[in-house]
Structure formats: C-alpha cells, structure tokens
C-alpha cells in the first residue's frame, strides 16, 4: 500500500509552497508524505468518515500542531471552502471518481487555483 501511495505522491511533485487539498484522506498516509515536503505551504484533508479524519489527524499530529495540516469531515458534494483555492487537489481510491467521474471531477475542480492541477487515481483495493 505505501509503495502505491508514495509513487502517487511523488508524481505530484509537491513544492514547499504548494497549497494541497486531499479528498478522501483515509488513514493519512499520503498526508504524512505531502506535509513532509511543505515548508511554507499548507495541506487540507477531507474525508466523509469521522473515524478516518480522526485517525489521519492523530497520525499527522506534528504537522497539525505546526499549522501545516488541517483535517475535516465532509463529503465532496457538500464541501464548502469559501474562497480557498489549491495548487494541487488529489483523490486516491475515492469511489465517486470511479462511479461518477464527470461529477466528481467537476466538484473537485472548483477548488483549484487557476494554474492548479487535479490528481486522481482509482483502483480496487486488494481483497484479503
């Protein structure tokens, strides 16, 4: 799992000043990798599961305490971030991007800065 996430995050080429939004943060593995690359940037994660938001925030407590990372519970459909815009928006294994890709992309793109980029990857989790 970590190799898949590491490869995905590396492909984003995070810059120290990037403003990053992750949709569906899960346990916060990507958050840790992204935040480690940010010095003057910021990271915001949303997940519809309170349990995942709490787990991701615990895992990344040092970045939260440093003011680099924030975690919030919300669905993509109801997400309201006001005027915030992001240089990079990512979503990994977010089912909406598989089931309704046009709708999901439209919802995610509203948070992109004018030169921002959307990164999406969806594959089925391995069955154990």
NORGIVEN-V883831 format. One record per backbone hydrogen bond with DSSP energy under -0.5 kcal/mol. CO is the residue of the C=O (numbers start at 1). NH is the residue of the N-H. If there is no record, write none. Layout:
# NORGIVEN-V883831
co=CO nh=NH
co=CO nh=NH
This chain:
# NORGIVEN-V883831
co=1 nh=5
co=2 nh=6
co=3 nh=7
co=4 nh=8
co=5 nh=9
co=6 nh=10
co=7 nh=11
co=8 nh=12
co=9 nh=12
co=9 nh=13
co=10 nh=13
co=15 nh=18
co=16 nh=39
co=16 nh=40
co=16 nh=41
co=18 nh=20
co=18 nh=42
co=19 nh=87
co=19 nh=88
co=20 nh=44
co=21 nh=23
co=21 nh=90
co=22 nh=24
co=22 nh=46
co=23 nh=92
co=25 nh=28
co=28 nh=32
co=29 nh=33
co=30 nh=34
co=31 nh=35
co=32 nh=36
co=34 nh=37
co=35 nh=38
co=42 nh=20
co=43 nh=70
co=44 nh=22
co=45 nh=72
co=46 nh=24
co=46 nh=25
co=47 nh=74
co=48 nh=50
co=49 nh=53
co=50 nh=54
co=51 nh=55
co=52 nh=56
co=53 nh=57
co=54 nh=58
co=55 nh=59
co=56 nh=60
co=58 nh=61
co=60 nh=63
co=60 nh=64
co=61 nh=65
co=62 nh=66
co=63 nh=68
co=63 nh=69
co=64 nh=67
co=68 nh=43
co=70 nh=45
co=72 nh=47
co=72 nh=74
co=75 nh=79
co=76 nh=79
co=81 nh=84
co=86 nh=113
co=87 nh=117
co=88 nh=21
co=89 nh=119
co=90 nh=23
co=91 nh=121
co=93 nh=95
co=94 nh=97
co=94 nh=98
co=95 nh=98
co=95 nh=99
co=96 nh=100
co=100 nh=104
co=101 nh=105
co=102 nh=106
co=103 nh=107
co=104 nh=108
co=105 nh=109
co=106 nh=110
co=108 nh=111
co=109 nh=112
co=111 nh=86
co=113 nh=116
co=117 nh=89
co=119 nh=91
co=121 nh=93
